[in-house]
Amino acid sequence: MLKTNLSARTAARRAAPALRTALTAMAAAVLLAACAAPEFKQPQIETPTAFKEAQVPAVQTAADGTRWKQGVPAERQARGEWWLAFNDPALTSLIGEATQANANLAVAAARVKQARAIAGIAEADRIPQVGVNVGGQRNRASAVSLGLPNGAPVAATNVYQANLTASYEVDLFGRVASNVSASRSDALAVEATYRSVLLSLQADVAQTYFQLRATDAELATLEQTVRLREESVHVNQRRYDLGDIGEFDLSRARTELSTTRAEAIGLQRQRATSEHALAVLLGKPAASFTATVNPLQDSGFLPVIPAGMPSSLLERRPDIASAQRTMEASNARIGVAKSAMFPALTLNASGSGASDTFSDIFKWSSRSWLLGALMSMPIIDGGRNKAAVSRSEAQLEESVATYRQSVLVAFAEVEDNLAGLRILSGQTQQIDEAVVSARRSADLAQKLYDAGRSSYLDLLDAQRNLATIERNAVQLRGNRAVTTVALIRALGGGWGETEPQVAAN
């Protein structure tokens, strides 16, 4: 029995170091797990398998009964330079100018530099901080402070020093690693925001450009109407002078001429406003920019933009990418907040030389050194660190909700513009048919009036109807171009397969 007890005690003594080691490792693991940032989990988003509006068949019949002319497919177009799909050199030139000179884009690029610099500051905490200082001083102490009688002569002394210091924080509980991760995610979020600003700028330039061209086309239509009205006044004046018609018809002709001229003048104001807006996007003073008159004649140049799969939209949209990175940064900051509740260990080292002559401070006899370790930990903080953890967790909840909202808005914007293009296409087909009919009606009304078989009011009504329908057709062409650009913006500046994004320089 005695041998058995001795053997048990011996085995226990031998097992004690291993047990202590295991318990120490377990305690360290528990502490590390307690302060580390939680594993990031991607929020679950209900993603449809396809865009609803992309599955609705569009009307494809043209006014003459043939198949409607399709735009040029843009599937092979480079996603980064999506505007090339419009095959418009003027548009390409304007977007190039805006990219180089727009002030808002410059602000976004500067923010990218700032975010990268902040990430670099956080990265610096991973390596020891080393510094050096060299200096000298001349000092004269009082006699009393040296224990000498008051008034005793004391000589002044020179002291020269050279110090080399180093410090390093041992990242026991992941504070540095979590802070670096958060800073990197912040930088990536700002880069994604830069790409979002860039995409918005490019889309704004394209949309303003097409609005300007649509206004030019509308002005051209009105100017043609003005010429017809002037000719009508001239003819009616002659007929009035000959006594063929009364003053009523002549007055109505003059009224229509003045009204049409007023509409044209009002449209010139709209053009000027669009031109000034385009100048701001290009980073130019409005007074120094004049857009060339280039009426938008038809919609045949518009590319067909494939919507792709909704799931790929989450990878293409830069605003969604920014929201994703913000979530990751918020998650990492939970680890930073938790680590403040645990000990921090800092290692310090310094070496120096001091002498009364500068040439001797680097001699071995003048040396001094110091090695140290400092561990600090909060004991009573009034709940400050606990509140900091709660705040960081709430910030993560906020960023998750923001991400979900960004995704929902992105899906809705794509559906809106797909529906817009589909409906505008149907409207365009119907309005083109109406233009053909209205022109025929105006021709017949003119012939009947010239033959004296209808009144001038009938002619005015037919001409007015034609002018309105032609303006509607022009406006629809502009709306289709603007909506096509809006769809590209909603898709993240591309379509089909996702291409790698280029970070801002």
Helices and strands as residue ranges (DSSP letters): H 2-35, G 53-55, G 82-86, H 89-101, H 103-124, E 129-139, G 144-146, E 157-170, H 175-242, H 247-281, G 286-288, H 310-316, H 318-339, E 344-355, G 358-360, G 364-366, E 367-376, H 384-450, H 456-490
